[in-house]
Amino acid sequence: MSWFREDREVSYLRSFCNNVIKAGPMPKHVAIIMDGNRRFAKKVNCARSKGHEKGFEKLTEVCAMYIAENQ
């Protein structure tokens, strides 16, 4: 069993992570480190708060995708 769907093209890093996860026991928890929101805001020339909003949107997208794939 994999945490990730196998039917889409994946990057080398994601493929590597898939293999690491498949090789060991299922983790009991996962940490998501929210880093780079200010850099993102600076890159797209918007307020820092908007960068944090975008980071939160991405986090909710990841969580929703995980929930949908594991129901």
Buried (B, 14 or more C-beta within 10 A) or exposed (E): EEBBEEEEEBEEEEEEBBEEBEEEEEEEEEEEEEEEBEEBBEEEEEEEEBBBBBBEEBEEEEEEEEEEEEE
